Amino acid sequence: MSSTIDVAKLALIPQGAAYGLLIGLGVVFCGVILFAVKIQKAYLSEDSGKSEMFMVANRSVGTGLTASAVFSSWMWINETVLAAAMTYNYGLALPLWWGSGLCFQIALMAALGVMAKIRVPYAHTSLEIVRMRYGKIGHLVFIILNLVNNVFGCASMIMTGSQLIYGVSGMNFVAATILVPLGVVLYTAVGGLKATFLTDFLHTAIALILIIYFTLSVLTHEAVGGLGGLYDKVVATSGENYISGNYEGSLLTFKSKGAIVWGLILKFGNLALVVMDTAFWQKSFATEVRATVPGYNIAAIAVFGIPWGLGTVIGLTTRAIHNTPIFPTYPDQLTSTEVSMGMVMPYTIKALIGDKGIIGFFFLLFMALTSTVSSSMIAVSSILSYDIYKTYINPLVTDKNLVRVSHLTVVLHGIFITGISIAMNYGGANMTWIGYLRPVISCPGIIPLVLTLFWSRQTRLAAVVSPILGFFSGLAVWLATAKSMYGAINMETTSNEYPALYAAIASFFSPALYSVVLSLYKPSVFDWREFLRIELADEEQSQKDSATSTLNEGDELKEGLPAVSTDYIKNPGEPQIRPRTDGDSSDSIDTPKEQKEPIKSSSTSTPHNDLDDIQHPFDEETLKELYRWLRIACITFVIIVLVTFVAWPLPLYRDYIFTKSFFSGWTTVAIIWQFGAFGAVVIFPLYDGRHAIAAATRGLLKSSKGYFNRKSTK
C-alpha cells in the first residue's frame, strides 16, 4: 500500500482485538437480522422470500423507519471521520459547509420520491423508469451510470474503512477489506431491503450514541476544559496552526477559501451519491404513500448536525493537542498522509478517552461501513437481478427464482466490491482524492434522470447522449485544469481543489445544456400514462408460478399502498395493461379476478386504445394528497437550500474571528442538534412502529407460552 503510516509504533488497538471485533460484530448482526426476518414472517406477514418484499419491502415502511434508514444510509464514514480530518485542515467553517452538503440532497430525493409515486407508483428501481421511457439503449446507459456510482461509492467506503482499521490496529488491509462486507453479504442476502431497514435502525442508534459520547467526552476532558478551554487552547496555539486561505490564518473564522471550495466539491459529489444511487430510490419506493416526504426530510434535517458538532469538536481539539505529549504521534508531527487517511479522530480519541474510546471508535466505524455496504448490496442486487437478468436474460423467471438470483447477486457484488477496494488500496487512493474524483464520474447523469420524471420533452437521444458528453466534459476540464495550473497530470496535481471543483461544475451542469439542445433538435412529447404500465412484479409472477393462482393472491402485495383503486381490476371492461417487453407490440391483459385461469398474454389488444384503457391505481383523493406532499417537498427543498447555502453561512463569510461567547453558542447548538437527531431517527421510529412492535411481541410471547406448555405436558 503506497499511502501508509508506521503502525508498528502507533497501533492503537491489538490486531487480535481488531479481528475479534470485526468478526464478532458481523456474526452478531447476522444473527439479529436472521431472528428479525423470522419474526417478520411469522407475526407480521412479511416474507422476504418474495421479490416485492426483497426489493421494495412491500411498500409498507413507515415514516420513522424511513427516516432512520435514510439517515443511516447517508451517515457514511465521511460524515464522521473525514469531517473531523477536514476540520483539522480548514477550521470551523468546514463542518457547517459539510452539513449543508448533506441535507439538501435528501430533501431533493424526497421530491423525486413522491413524484415517482405519482408517475410510476409500482416501480422497483429508478432504472425501470428509464427503460419505460427511453428503451433499451437508455436503460443500458443508466445501468452503467448507476452501477459505476454504486460500486465506486461502496468501494471507496470499504477502502477508507480498511485504511482506518489498518491505521488503528495494524491489521492487514486486505483482511480488513474482506471482513467488513462479509457479514453484510450474509444478512442482506437473507433479509432483503426490509432487513437493511432494520439493521439501519440498529446502526443509527448505536452510531448516534457513540457520536454524542465522543463529542461530550472529548469536550469535557480536563486536557480540553470544555467550550471555553477549547477556545482558549485554539487561540493559544494559533501561531503553530496557521491556515493558509483563512482570514488571518485562524481556525476560528468562517472566511476560509479552502473550506468553501471543499464544501462545493462535496455538494456535487454527494448529490450524485443520492440521486444516482438506486438504494435511495428503492427506499422511497418502499415507503408508504404518506411516509416518503416526512421520512426523507426528517433525515435531511437530522443529518446536518453530525458533521457540524462532531467535526467542530474533534477537529479543533486535535489542533489544540496534536503537539502535546498526550497525543499518540508525539513528538512527531501529524502527517498529511495520516490526515487524508482519517486518523485525526482515532488519534484524538485514543489521547483523551483511551482504549475504551478506541473500541467505541471501532464500533462506530463498523456501523458506518456496514450501513453503507448493505444499502449498496441491495441496490446493485436489484439492478443485476431485475434490470438485467429479468429484463434481458430470462423475462419469464418465476418470483421464487428471481429472489434466488437476487441472493446470488448480493454475494457476487460482495466479492466484486471487495476486489475493487483492494485494487484501490494498492493503487494508493485516499479519501481526499476519491472525494475529488467522485463528482466527475457520478454527476453527469443527475439532471437527465431528474428530467425523466419532471420534463416530458426530454427525448431519448438527449437522455442517452447528454450524460456521456457530460462525463467527458468534466474529465477534460479536470485534467486540462490540472495541467494548466500545476504543469502535470498525476495523483498529486489532480488532488488539488480547483481542478476538482471546475470538473464537478462541468460534469453536473453541461448535461443540462446538452439535453435541452438535443431535445429541441428533434422534439417529442412523452405521455406520462406510459409509466402506468409498470405494475407489481410479484402479482404477475405469482400467477405464473401456479395454474390455480388468482388475482386475489397478488392483491396482498398492495397492502403498503393505501387508497388504491381496484375498479380497473374488478371491471372486465377496463383491462389492466401489462408492461410490454422490448420488441413486443402487444399488451398482456389480465383475466378478471373471478376467473381462476392462468394469466395469458393477449395478442389482440388494440394499440390505439392502450393509453385510454390504463387507469391510475391510486384514487383521486390519494393523488391529491401526493401532489400536496410534492408541493411540501419542493418548498422544503428550496428553504433548506436558501438557509444552508445563503442565509446562514454567507453573512459569516467576512473578516471576523469568532469570539469565545459566539463560539460557545455555536458549538452548543451543534451538540443540541445531535440530541435532536437522536430523537428524530431513533426514538421517533420506535414510537411510529409501536403497533408492529407490539404485534410481534404478542406473537412471540404467545409462541413462547405455547412452546413451554407443550414442554410441561410431556
MARLUM-335689 format. One record per residue (C-alpha): residue in one letter; y, x, z. Coordinates in steps of 0.05 Angstrom, whole numbers, padded with zeros to 5 digits, always signed. Example, Ala and Ser with C-alpha at 12.3 -4.5 7.8 and 13.67 -1.06 7.14 Angstrom:
A-00090+00246+00156
S-00021+00273+00143
END
This chain:
M+00000+00000+00000
S+00066+00031-00021
S+00111-00001+00030
T+00081+00015+00097
I+00101+00035+00168
D+00070+00081+00219
V+00025+00031+00253
A-00014+00086+00287
K+00041+00093+00338
L+00075+00025+00332
A+00016-00023+00334
L+00039-00080+00379
I-00029-00111+00389
P-00100-00081+00384
Q-00137-00092+00319
G-00195-00125+00355
A-00148-00177+00385
A-00117-00190+00317
Y-00185-00201+00285
G-00205-00247+00343
L-00142-00288+00338
L-00146-00297+00262
I-00219-00316+00262
G-00216-00357+00325
L-00155-00397+00303
G-00188-00410+00236
V-00251-00436+00269
V-00213-00479+00319
F-00171-00512+00266
C-00230-00523+00221
G-00267-00557+00279
V-00207-00600+00296
I-00199-00625+00226
L-00274-00640+00217
F-00270-00681+00280
A-00207-00717+00255
V-00240-00733+00188
K-00299-00764+00225
I-00252-00806+00268
Q-00212-00829+00208
K-00273-00851+00170
A-00307-00884+00229
Y-00249-00921+00261
L-00190-00923+00211
S-00228-00937+00146
E-00201-00874+00114
D-00254-00839+00073
S-00235-00771+00045
G-00296-00776+00001
K-00256-00819-00046
S-00206-00786-00094
E-00149-00834-00077
M-00156-00813-00004
F-00167-00740-00020
M-00107-00734-00067
V-00055-00782-00040
A-00082-00804+00028
N-00089-00877+00005
R-00013-00880+00000
S-00012-00902+00073
V+00024-00846+00111
G+00080-00870+00156
T+00150-00844+00168
G+00135-00800+00228
L+00074-00764+00199
T+00111-00755+00133
A+00170-00722+00168
S+00123-00676+00207
A+00082-00657+00145
V+00143-00643+00102
F+00175-00603+00158
S+00111-00563+00167
S+00103-00550+00092
W+00174-00525+00089
M+00171-00482+00152
W+00148-00420+00116
I+00149-00351+00145
N+00216-00343+00111
E+00249-00395+00156
T+00227-00357+00219
V+00210-00284+00208
L+00253-00267+00148
A+00313-00307+00173
A+00316-00260+00233
A+00309-00199+00188
M+00365-00222+00142
T+00409-00238+00201
Y+00399-00167+00223
N+00424-00145+00155
Y+00484-00191+00146
G+00503-00221+00213
L+00511-00293+00240
A+00535-00323+00174
L+00466-00315+00144
P+00427-00365+00187
L+00475-00422+00171
W+00472-00407+00096
W+00396-00404+00104
G+00394-00472+00138
S+00437-00503+00084
G+00390-00472+00033
L+00331-00512+00063
C+00354-00582+00076
F+00386-00606+00011
Q+00322-00594-00029
I+00283-00641+00016
A+00339-00692+00011
L+00335-00688-00065
M+00259-00695-00061
A+00270-00760-00022
A+00309-00788-00081
L+00257-00763-00131
G+00200-00791-00089
V+00228-00861-00084
M+00247-00861-00158
A+00175-00841-00173
K+00151-00901-00133
I+00196-00946-00174
R+00180-00916-00242
V+00108-00894-00231
P+00080-00929-00170
Y+00008-00905-00179
A+00019-00833-00198
H-00023-00779-00165
T+00014-00716-00188
S+00081-00702-00220
L+00044-00674-00279
E+00012-00741-00292
I+00082-00769-00302
V+00098-00713-00351
R+00035-00727-00391
M+00051-00801-00397
R+00119-00786-00425
Y+00112-00722-00466
G+00039-00719-00485
K-00010-00661-00484
I+00038-00604-00502
G+00089-00624-00450
H+00034-00634-00400
L+00006-00564-00412
V+00074-00531-00407
F+00089-00563-00340
I+00018-00548-00315
I+00033-00475-00327
L+00101-00480-00293
N+00072-00516-00233
L+00012-00470-00226
V+00056-00408-00231
N+00104-00436-00179
N+00048-00457-00131
V+00007-00393-00140
F+00068-00348-00136
G+00096-00382-00074
C+00030-00386-00038
A+00010-00314-00056
S+00077-00287-00033
M+00069-00321+00034
I-00001-00294+00044
M+00023-00225+00022
T+00080-00229+00071
G+00034-00252+00127
S-00016-00196+00113
Q+00040-00145+00115
L+00064-00172+00181
I-00006-00172+00210
Y-00015-00101+00186
G+00052-00081+00217
V+00037-00116+00283
S-00035-00095+00293
G-00054-00042+00241
M-00108-00089+00214
N-00127-00072+00143
F-00082-00116+00100
V-00140-00133+00053
A-00179-00161+00112
A-00117-00200+00135
T-00107-00227+00065
I-00178-00253+00063
L-00180-00282+00134
V-00114-00320+00130
P-00135-00371+00077
L-00209-00373+00096
G-00205-00428+00149
V-00154-00466+00109
V-00201-00469+00050
L-00255-00499+00094
Y-00216-00555+00126
T-00175-00571+00064
A-00238-00577+00021
V-00268-00625+00072
G-00208-00666+00092
G-00163-00671+00031
L-00089-00688+00035
K-00093-00730+00098
A-00126-00671+00132
T-00067-00628+00114
F-00020-00682+00143
L-00058-00680+00209
T-00061-00604+00213
D+00012-00601+00191
F+00028-00641+00253
L-00010-00593+00297
H+00023-00534+00262
T+00091-00565+00272
A+00081-00580+00346
I+00055-00511+00363
A+00105-00473+00319
L+00165-00510+00347
I+00143-00499+00419
L+00137-00424+00403
I+00204-00422+00366
I+00241-00454+00425
Y+00204-00409+00473
F+00222-00345+00435
T+00294-00366+00427
L+00305-00381+00501
S+00262-00324+00528
V+00299-00272+00486
L+00367-00301+00501
T+00356-00305+00577
H+00323-00237+00584
E+00360-00190+00632
A+00368-00139+00576
V+00407-00191+00536
G+00442-00231+00591
G+00450-00299+00559
L+00501-00321+00507
G+00558-00282+00539
G+00516-00220+00548
L+00491-00222+00476
Y+00562-00229+00451
D+00586-00170+00494
K+00529-00125+00471
V+00540-00140+00398
V+00614-00125+00405
A+00600-00061+00445
T+00553-00035+00391
S+00597-00056+00332
G+00611+00017+00315
E+00538+00032+00301
N+00525-00036+00270
Y+00579-00036+00215
I+00560-00085+00159
S+00589-00068+00091
G+00617-00130+00057
N+00632-00166+00123
Y+00703-00176+00148
E+00718-00113+00189
G+00643-00097+00184
S+00629-00146+00240
L+00564-00183+00253
L+00605-00239+00285
T+00644-00262+00224
F+00627-00316+00174
K+00663-00278+00119
S+00603-00240+00092
K+00593-00228+00018
G+00521-00207+00026
A+00504-00269+00066
I+00534-00317+00016
V+00501-00283-00043
W+00434-00283-00008
G+00445-00356+00011
L+00459-00376-00061
I+00396-00340-00087
L+00356-00374-00032
K+00382-00442-00052
F+00360-00435-00123
G+00292-00407-00105
N+00279-00459-00051
L+00299-00515-00097
A+00245-00492-00145
L+00194-00487-00089
V+00205-00560-00073
V+00216-00596-00139
M+00165-00553-00178
D+00113-00556-00122
T+00063-00611-00133
A+00050-00613-00058
F+00118-00644-00043
W+00108-00696-00097
Q+00039-00713-00071
K+00066-00722-00001
S+00117-00772-00028
F+00062-00808-00067
A+00020-00810-00003
T+00074-00845+00038
E+00083-00918+00050
V+00137-00952+00009
R+00185-00954+00067
A+00169-00884+00093
T+00189-00837+00036
V+00264-00833+00044
P+00269-00834+00121
G+00210-00787+00128
Y+00237-00735+00080
N+00309-00740+00106
I+00287-00732+00178
A+00251-00668+00158
A+00312-00645+00118
I+00358-00651+00177
A+00308-00624+00228
V+00291-00560+00189
F+00365-00539+00187
G+00364-00516+00259
I+00303-00470+00255
P+00333-00410+00218
W+00401-00424+00248
G+00380-00419+00321
L+00322-00370+00316
G+00355-00325+00264
T+00420-00321+00303
V+00388-00303+00370
I+00333-00256+00345
G+00374-00221+00291
L+00435-00207+00334
T+00392-00187+00394
T+00356-00136+00351
R+00423-00106+00332
A+00442-00102+00405
I+00378-00067+00430
H+00349-00030+00369
N+00377+00036+00393
T+00356+00029+00466
P+00292+00057+00499
I+00260-00012+00506
F+00256-00021+00430
P+00187-00003+00401
T+00214+00045+00348
Y+00259+00084+00395
P+00283+00139+00386
D+00272+00128+00311
Q+00317+00081+00272
L+00292+00014+00246
T+00280+00029+00172
S+00296-00014+00112
T+00221-00019+00097
E+00208-00048+00166
V+00265-00097+00159
S+00242-00120+00089
M+00171-00129+00117
G+00199-00175+00171
M+00186-00131+00231
V+00252-00147+00264
M+00225-00207+00301
P+00159-00178+00327
Y+00193-00114+00350
T+00244-00153+00389
I+00192-00200+00419
K+00150-00140+00440
A+00210-00106+00472
L+00233-00167+00512
I+00172-00211+00523
G+00115-00162+00519
D+00042-00172+00499
K+00041-00246+00512
G+00100-00253+00466
I+00064-00216+00410
I+00003-00262+00418
G+00051-00321+00413
F+00082-00290+00351
F+00012-00284+00322
F+00002-00358+00334
L+00069-00374+00301
L+00051-00330+00242
F-00016-00366+00234
M+00017-00435+00238
A+00070-00418+00186
L+00019-00386+00139
T-00035-00439+00142
S+00012-00498+00135
T+00039-00467+00070
V-00030-00449+00044
S-00061-00517+00060
S-00009-00556+00021
S-00015-00507-00037
M-00091-00514-00036
I-00090-00590-00043
A-00034-00587-00096
V-00069-00536-00140
S-00135-00572-00129
S-00105-00636-00155
I-00076-00602-00216
L-00143-00569-00233
S-00186-00629-00218
Y-00143-00687-00240
D-00094-00659-00292
I-00142-00611-00325
Y-00215-00629-00311
K-00209-00705-00312
T-00157-00707-00368
Y-00185-00656-00417
I-00256-00636-00397
N-00291-00698-00370
P-00249-00762-00375
L-00309-00805-00354
V-00322-00767-00289
T-00341-00812-00232
D-00298-00814-00170
K-00352-00781-00128
N-00358-00723-00177
L-00282-00717-00182
V-00279-00706-00107
R-00334-00653-00114
V-00293-00618-00167
S-00232-00622-00121
H-00272-00588-00066
L-00295-00534-00114
T-00225-00521-00140
V-00199-00513-00069
V-00250-00457-00059
L-00234-00426-00126
H-00160-00428-00113
G-00170-00395-00045
I-00209-00338-00078
F-00158-00330-00134
I-00097-00332-00089
T-00128-00280-00044
G-00137-00234-00103
I-00065-00244-00126
S-00039-00230-00056
I-00079-00165-00052
A-00053-00144-00120
M+00019-00157-00099
N+00008-00116-00036
Y-00019-00058-00075
G+00039-00065-00124
G+00089-00052-00069
A+00123-00121-00070
N+00160-00143-00008
M+00193-00206+00018
T+00262-00188-00008
W+00241-00172-00079
I+00197-00234-00081
G+00256-00276-00059
Y+00297-00249-00117
L+00242-00258-00169
R+00222-00328-00149
P+00282-00366-00178
V+00275-00333-00246
I+00203-00358-00252
S+00208-00425-00218
C+00277-00453-00234
P+00273-00467-00309
G+00230-00530-00302
I+00272-00564-00248
I+00325-00601-00289
P+00277-00622-00345
L+00229-00650-00291
V+00285-00688-00256
L+00309-00716-00322
T+00238-00741-00336
L+00250-00794-00283
F+00325-00805-00289
W+00344-00797-00364
S+00308-00840-00416
R+00338-00799-00474
Q+00306-00732-00458
T+00258-00721-00517
R+00190-00689-00518
L+00219-00628-00556
A+00272-00618-00504
A+00224-00624-00445
V+00176-00574-00476
V+00224-00522-00503
S+00281-00521-00452
P+00240-00493-00393
I+00213-00437-00437
L+00282-00419-00462
G+00309-00423-00391
F+00257-00374-00366
F+00272-00323-00420
S+00347-00332-00409
G+00340-00318-00334
L+00294-00259-00345
A+00342-00229-00397
V+00402-00237-00351
W+00364-00206-00292
L+00341-00144-00329
A+00405-00135-00370
T+00449-00141-00309
A+00406-00092-00270
K+00410-00043-00328
S+00485-00053-00337
M+00504-00047-00263
Y+00454+00005-00240
G+00433+00043-00302
A+00358+00028-00300
I+00306-00027-00294
N+00258-00016-00237
M+00237-00046-00170
E+00298-00015-00136
T+00351-00039-00185
T+00321-00109-00192
S+00321-00115-00116
N+00397-00116-00116
E+00433-00182-00101
Y+00479-00193-00160
P+00428-00186-00217
A+00383-00234-00179
L+00439-00284-00168
Y+00462-00284-00241
A+00389-00291-00264
A+00378-00350-00217
I+00440-00385-00244
A+00418-00374-00316
S+00346-00398-00302
F+00370-00461-00267
F+00428-00485-00309
S+00411-00462-00380
P+00353-00512-00388
A+00403-00569-00377
L+00443-00545-00437
Y+00381-00534-00479
S+00353-00603-00460
V+00417-00641-00478
V+00426-00604-00545
L+00353-00613-00566
S+00353-00686-00544
L+00414-00701-00585
Y+00384-00664-00645
K+00331-00719-00655
P+00349-00774-00606
S+00299-00825-00579
V+00296-00872-00520
F+00237-00876-00473
D+00215-00945-00447
W+00203-00937-00372
R+00149-00991-00374
E+00103-00939-00406
F+00097-00908-00337
L+00064-00971-00310
R+00002-00954-00350
I-00016-00906-00294
E-00058-00942-00243
L-00102-00925-00184
A-00154-00877-00209
D-00206-00897-00157
E-00202-00970-00175
E-00226-00958-00245
Q-00275-00903-00227
S-00307-00943-00171
Q-00323-00997-00222
K-00355-00947-00269
D-00398-00920-00213
S-00437-00985-00205
A-00455-01040-00252
T-00445-01091-00196
S-00377-01068-00173
T-00317-01115-00178
L-00243-01111-00176
N-00245-01131-00103
E-00274-01063-00086
G-00214-01029-00117
D-00164-01073-00080
E-00179-01036-00015
L-00145-00975-00043
K-00079-01012-00046
E-00073-01022+00029
G-00019-00969+00033
L+00024-01006-00019
P+00054-01066+00016
A+00081-01126-00022
V+00041-01112-00084
S+00038-01170-00133
T-00033-01187-00155
D-00014-01242-00204
Y-00026-01196-00263
I-00098-01188-00239
K-00113-01259-00220
N-00086-01289-00284
P-00133-01273-00342
G-00077-01289-00390
E-00038-01229-00365
P-00084-01169-00376
Q-00077-01106-00336
I-00066-01048-00384
R-00103-00984-00370
P-00074-00915-00388
R-00093-00892-00457
T-00129-00826-00468
D-00099-00778-00517
G-00114-00797-00588
D-00137-00868-00569
S-00096-00923-00599
S-00129-00979-00559
D-00118-01001-00488
S-00171-01018-00436
I-00161-01088-00407
D-00190-01107-00340
T-00242-01162-00336
P-00218-01216-00289
K-00240-01204-00217
E-00281-01268-00216
Q-00329-01237-00266
K-00379-01188-00239
E-00389-01147-00302
P-00374-01074-00310
I-00307-01057-00339
K-00309-01043-00413
S-00258-01016-00459
S-00226-01065-00507
S-00211-01043-00577
T-00178-01108-00597
S-00114-01106-00558
T-00050-01119-00597
P-00006-01058-00594
H+00060-01095-00605
N+00047-01136-00542
D+00026-01078-00498
L+00091-01067-00460
D+00106-01142-00455
D+00038-01152-00422
I+00050-01100-00369
Q+00080-01124-00303
H+00105-01081-00247
P+00054-01082-00189
F+00110-01090-00137
D+00141-01158-00127
E+00216-01168-00136
E+00231-01162-00062
T+00196-01095-00055
L+00231-01069-00117
K+00299-01089-00088
E+00281-01052-00024
L+00261-00990-00063
Y+00326-00990-00101
R+00363-00996-00035
W+00324-00935-00010
L+00342-00899-00074
R+00416-00911-00061
I+00408-00887+00011
A+00371-00825-00013
C+00425-00808-00065
I+00482-00818-00015
T+00446-00777+00038
F+00435-00721-00013
V+00509-00719-00032
I+00531-00720+00041
I+00483-00663+00060
V+00507-00621+00001
L+00581-00633+00016
V+00573-00620+00091
T+00528-00558+00089
F+00559-00527+00026
V+00632-00544+00033
A+00658-00580+00095
W+00622-00537+00147
P+00617-00465+00121
L+00677-00456+00074
P+00732-00465+00127
L+00698-00410+00166
Y+00698-00362+00107
R+00763-00327+00127
D+00789-00266+00163
Y+00761-00286+00231
I+00713-00257+00282
F+00681-00306+00329
T+00708-00307+00400
K+00660-00309+00458
S+00672-00382+00472
F+00665-00402+00399
F+00601-00360+00392
S+00572-00392+00455
G+00586-00462+00429
W+00559-00444+00360
T+00493-00417+00387
T+00486-00473+00438
V+00490-00526+00383
A+00438-00487+00343
I+00390-00487+00402
I+00401-00561+00415
W+00384-00573+00342
Q+00316-00541+00354
F+00302-00590+00410
G+00325-00647+00365
A+00277-00623+00312
F+00221-00624+00363
G+00236-00696+00380
A+00242-00716+00307
V+00178-00685+00279
V+00132-00680+00340
I+00149-00736+00389
F+00171-00789+00339
P+00107-00783+00297
L+00065-00797+00359
Y+00106-00860+00373
D+00105-00881+00299
G+00030-00872+00295
R+00015-00903+00363
H-00024-00962+00334
A-00071-00917+00293
I-00079-00870+00353
A-00095-00930+00398
A-00145-00957+00347
A-00180-00891+00340
T-00181-00881+00416
R-00211-00950+00427
G-00264-00938+00374
L-00281-00871+00404
L-00286-00898+00475
K-00329-00957+00451
S-00376-00910+00414
S-00379-00864+00475
K-00397-00921+00522
G-00450-00946+00474
Y-00479-00876+00469
F-00482-00867+00545
N-00510-00936+00555
R-00567-00921+00507
K-00580-00856+00544
S-00583-00892+00611
T-00633-00944+00587
K-00682-00892+00563
END
